[in-house]
Amino acid sequence: MSTSHKKDIEYGTEDLLAEDEFDPKYGKERITILVDQQVVDAFREKAERQGGKYQTLMREALRMVIFGSKVEERLQRLEAKVFQVKEKNKPKKKYG
């Protein structure tokens, strides 16, 4: 005997993936490099303390060296805003 069960399926209205989610620039490439044992051990110890993976920490460190850290970028933007405010509030010289 065949019974048919109809299920109501609700489809979401939001896209869960970013527009550039599958952009090749976000891909990873497997490479082989020789790294000093002391460096690898340090990354492994740090990853263990933080509960992450040492390869991820190494990748993040490389990105910070090549592209700059997010903290540095935020600091630069903050400094720019602070100095803009100081310039606006700076008393104008009166010539007389």
Secondary structure, DSSP 4 states (H G I P E B T S, - for coil): ---------PPPSS--S-TTTT-GGG----------HHHHHHHHHHHHHHTS-HHHHHHHHHHHHHH--HHHHHHHHHHHHHHHHHHHHSPPPPP-
